Amino acid sequence: QVQFVESGGGLVQAGGSLRLSCAASGSTFSIYAMAWYRQAPGKQRELVASIGSSGGSENYADSVKGRFTIIRDNAPNTMYLQMNSLKPEDTAVYYCNSRAGRFAWGQGTQVTVSQ
């Protein structure tokens, strides 16, 4: 089992940047492809970016391509999402999980982008 704690969210003006962190517990973190997801009010959770188990094989939603970068460090069980050129439509609660979403969801971290 793997558990996640997301952090790094906050309030930022449009055009600004944030770096989210995902701390994972459990010795099996490194074998899973991982992903960042987000859920905006009234909308379904969507996959934002994913990365292979050893890094590489990054994929991004079209809406964030060129602005967000997913990074992982298997020692020590940490994943990041560097978000640049933020837009109001990026406002959401951001979560990390395996790419298949197989583990329990953490609390997430709120990102709010103002005009």
Backbone bond lengths (Angstrom), bond angles and torsions (degrees), N, CA, C in turn:
res aa  C-N    CA-C-N  psi(-1)  N-CA   C-N-CA  omega(-1)  CA-C   N-CA-C  phi
1 Q - - - 1.461 - - 1.522 109.83 -
2 V 1.294 116.48 144.44 1.464 122.29 178.29 1.525 107.97 -126.32
3 Q 1.309 115.93 136.77 1.462 121.50 176.57 1.518 109.39 -119.44
4 F 1.335 115.63 151.87 1.458 120.58 -172.91 1.523 111.69 -126.56
5 V 1.328 114.79 143.87 1.459 121.75 171.38 1.523 107.14 -128.80
6 E 1.328 115.00 115.21 1.458 121.02 179.78 1.525 109.71 -95.60
7 S 1.333 115.82 146.49 1.463 120.78 178.14 1.527 109.53 -154.12
8 G 1.328 114.71 170.97 1.460 120.00 174.58 1.511 115.07 103.62
9 G 1.335 117.02 -4.70 1.456 118.94 179.20 1.521 111.32 -71.93
10 G 1.316 114.89 175.99 1.453 120.17 178.80 1.509 111.37 166.86
11 L 1.316 114.22 -169.10 1.461 121.67 178.56 1.520 108.89 -101.34
12 V 1.308 116.73 128.55 1.453 120.98 -177.80 1.527 108.86 -142.49
13 Q 1.304 116.75 150.76 1.462 120.83 177.08 1.523 110.41 -78.47
14 A 1.306 115.39 153.91 1.461 120.01 176.10 1.529 109.97 -53.53
15 G 1.318 115.55 137.12 1.453 121.22 -177.17 1.515 113.86 93.42
16 G 1.315 116.06 -11.39 1.462 120.78 -178.68 1.517 112.49 -82.27
17 S 1.332 114.47 -174.84 1.461 121.53 -176.42 1.523 110.71 -132.52
18 L 1.310 115.13 152.64 1.456 123.23 171.60 1.520 108.49 -144.21
19 R 1.317 115.10 154.02 1.465 121.03 175.13 1.517 108.01 -124.30
20 L 1.299 116.04 113.85 1.455 121.00 178.71 1.520 109.92 -90.81
21 S 1.327 115.35 148.52 1.461 121.52 177.52 1.522 109.64 -123.10
22 C 1.322 114.53 147.35 1.459 121.82 176.27 1.524 106.77 -130.29
23 A 1.316 116.03 114.33 1.456 121.46 176.61 1.522 108.23 -99.95
24 A 1.310 116.16 124.86 1.459 121.32 -176.44 1.524 110.28 -112.89
25 S 1.307 115.82 137.04 1.458 120.44 173.58 1.522 108.13 -100.29
26 G 1.323 116.16 158.75 1.455 118.78 179.12 1.515 111.55 105.57
27 S 1.299 115.48 137.55 1.466 121.26 -173.63 1.517 112.78 -77.38
28 T 1.327 118.30 -8.19 1.460 119.98 -175.62 1.524 112.94 -98.07
29 F 1.331 117.40 6.42 1.471 120.94 -178.01 1.519 111.32 -50.79
30 S 1.317 116.91 -44.21 1.462 121.27 -170.04 1.529 113.93 -69.40
31 I 1.310 118.42 -11.88 1.468 118.79 -177.65 1.518 112.43 -91.54
32 Y 1.327 117.03 -6.64 1.463 120.29 -174.40 1.528 112.19 -105.48
33 A 1.311 115.67 138.54 1.457 119.77 163.22 1.522 107.00 -66.82
34 M 1.312 116.65 139.41 1.454 121.28 -172.52 1.522 110.88 -121.42
35 A 1.307 115.46 165.16 1.462 119.28 -177.92 1.514 111.40 -153.38
36 W 1.308 114.44 156.67 1.460 123.01 167.51 1.529 107.62 -104.34
37 Y 1.310 114.34 138.61 1.447 122.36 177.04 1.521 108.44 -124.57
38 R 1.320 116.31 164.85 1.456 119.75 172.94 1.517 109.93 -146.16
39 Q 1.321 114.26 153.78 1.459 120.25 177.87 1.516 108.59 -137.22
40 A 1.301 114.97 116.36 1.460 121.46 176.93 1.531 108.65 -90.36
41 P 1.324 117.61 157.28 1.465 120.62 -179.65 1.518 111.85 -54.59
42 G 1.314 116.24 129.89 1.457 121.35 177.72 1.513 115.13 75.70
43 K 1.316 116.91 6.39 1.467 120.06 -178.28 1.523 110.39 -122.21
44 Q 1.318 115.14 161.93 1.455 120.03 176.64 1.524 110.56 -77.05
45 R 1.313 114.32 155.02 1.463 119.54 175.29 1.519 108.66 -64.75
46 E 1.334 115.89 137.43 1.459 120.31 -179.81 1.519 110.25 -128.93
47 L 1.315 114.91 150.24 1.456 120.69 177.30 1.521 108.89 -80.83
48 V 1.318 115.72 129.21 1.457 121.72 -176.74 1.528 111.27 -99.70
49 A 1.333 116.00 -45.30 1.458 120.27 -177.38 1.516 108.71 -157.36
50 S 1.331 116.27 149.24 1.457 120.56 177.87 1.515 109.82 -137.66
51 I 1.333 115.26 160.13 1.457 121.28 -177.46 1.517 109.21 -147.26
52 G 1.332 117.10 146.24 1.443 121.34 -178.86 1.531 112.50 -68.20
53 S 1.322 115.58 170.53 1.461 120.75 -173.82 1.526 113.07 -62.98
54 S 1.313 117.55 -30.45 1.463 120.92 -179.88 1.519 112.22 -107.43
55 G 1.327 115.92 13.40 1.454 120.34 -171.94 1.516 108.09 90.64
56 G 1.299 117.03 170.06 1.456 119.97 -175.53 1.515 110.10 79.01
57 S 1.314 115.73 -179.99 1.462 122.52 -179.49 1.513 111.88 53.24
58 E 1.335 115.87 40.52 1.459 119.08 179.09 1.529 110.11 -72.46
59 N 1.317 114.02 142.27 1.460 121.19 173.53 1.511 108.57 -135.63
60 Y 1.328 115.27 145.62 1.458 120.06 -176.23 1.528 110.18 -133.45
61 A 1.315 114.71 146.57 1.459 119.36 169.85 1.521 108.44 -63.13
62 D 1.303 116.52 146.74 1.463 120.35 -178.58 1.523 111.51 -56.79
63 S 1.313 116.59 -32.38 1.463 120.74 -175.69 1.521 113.34 -69.05
64 V 1.336 117.78 -17.96 1.466 119.89 -177.65 1.525 112.20 -119.54
65 K 1.314 117.61 -3.77 1.458 121.74 -176.39 1.536 110.04 -58.04
66 G 1.323 115.61 131.84 1.456 120.41 -179.71 1.514 114.10 87.85
67 R 1.325 116.80 -11.36 1.472 120.75 -179.46 1.525 112.15 -115.30
68 F 1.322 117.60 -33.18 1.464 122.58 -177.49 1.526 109.56 -108.37
69 T 1.335 115.78 148.33 1.462 122.16 175.34 1.513 109.17 -133.49
70 I 1.330 116.00 128.21 1.465 121.53 177.94 1.530 108.46 -99.31
71 I 1.325 115.29 135.80 1.461 122.26 -176.73 1.527 107.43 -137.17
72 R 1.307 116.59 143.48 1.460 118.30 173.92 1.521 109.97 -133.35
73 D 1.317 115.03 151.05 1.453 123.16 175.80 1.514 106.74 -133.19
74 N 1.334 116.63 105.08 1.459 119.92 -176.37 1.525 113.15 -71.39
75 A 1.300 117.10 -8.75 1.464 120.73 175.34 1.526 107.05 -133.83
76 P 1.337 118.29 85.80 1.458 123.11 26.94 1.527 114.71 -123.87
77 N 1.331 117.27 89.70 1.464 120.10 165.75 1.519 114.25 50.25
78 T 1.314 116.07 49.52 1.456 119.98 -176.41 1.515 110.33 -131.98
79 M 1.306 115.11 144.62 1.451 121.10 176.40 1.528 108.43 -132.34
80 Y 1.304 116.40 149.79 1.456 121.10 -177.64 1.533 110.39 -129.99
81 L 1.317 113.92 157.96 1.455 120.11 170.45 1.523 107.09 -133.05
82 Q 1.318 116.33 107.74 1.453 121.33 175.92 1.515 108.06 -86.09
83 M 1.316 115.99 119.94 1.462 121.01 -176.06 1.523 109.26 -116.95
84 N 1.303 116.21 117.13 1.462 122.61 179.34 1.527 110.26 -116.38
85 S 1.303 115.72 163.58 1.473 121.64 178.05 1.523 110.95 49.32
86 L 1.310 115.46 48.82 1.468 120.27 -175.61 1.518 111.33 -64.36
87 K 1.332 113.86 147.09 1.461 122.53 -179.74 1.531 109.45 -121.70
88 P 1.306 118.26 155.99 1.472 119.54 177.49 1.530 112.49 -54.72
89 E 1.314 117.67 -32.66 1.466 120.18 -179.76 1.521 113.64 -72.13
90 D 1.333 117.05 -5.31 1.472 121.02 173.18 1.529 111.40 -83.02
91 T 1.312 117.37 -6.35 1.457 121.17 179.73 1.522 110.25 -61.33
92 A 1.333 115.96 123.90 1.459 121.48 -176.32 1.523 108.57 -178.42
93 V 1.320 115.35 171.54 1.463 121.09 166.41 1.527 106.77 -92.15
94 Y 1.322 115.32 129.13 1.461 121.54 -176.32 1.531 109.55 -104.44
95 Y 1.327 115.21 136.24 1.451 122.99 -178.40 1.524 110.17 -128.70
96 C 1.326 115.79 155.34 1.453 119.89 169.59 1.523 108.49 -117.56
97 N 1.314 114.89 154.50 1.461 121.94 179.18 1.520 106.49 -171.29
98 S 1.296 116.50 175.57 1.452 118.50 172.68 1.530 108.46 -65.24
99 R 1.300 117.30 161.20 1.457 119.55 -178.55 1.514 111.52 -61.27
100 A 1.304 116.93 -27.12 1.465 121.33 177.37 1.517 112.11 -87.75
101 G 1.334 117.15 -2.46 1.463 119.78 179.88 1.510 112.82 61.92
102 R 1.325 116.57 38.77 1.455 119.41 -171.00 1.525 115.11 -85.16
103 F 1.307 117.61 -12.98 1.461 120.06 -176.05 1.526 111.31 -105.34
104 A 1.322 115.55 167.49 1.456 120.44 177.32 1.532 109.78 -61.52
105 W 1.309 116.31 142.63 1.458 121.23 -179.32 1.520 110.55 -78.90
106 G 1.327 115.21 140.82 1.448 119.94 174.63 1.513 111.11 -79.98
107 Q 1.321 115.79 -168.78 1.466 121.28 -178.63 1.518 111.85 -75.73
108 G 1.301 116.38 -22.29 1.450 120.20 -176.81 1.520 111.76 78.70
109 T 1.307 115.62 173.24 1.462 121.62 176.87 1.523 108.67 -133.94
110 Q 1.312 116.04 131.59 1.468 121.43 -174.13 1.521 110.69 -81.06
111 V 1.305 116.23 129.01 1.459 122.89 172.77 1.526 107.46 -116.56
112 T 1.314 115.41 123.97 1.459 120.88 178.31 1.524 108.54 -124.63
113 V 1.319 115.75 123.21 1.458 121.62 -178.83 1.529 108.15 -113.24
114 S 1.325 115.88 118.90 1.464 120.37 -178.73 1.524 110.34 -95.31
115 Q 1.332 114.93 159.68 1.463 119.99 -179.51 1.511 111.21 -65.96
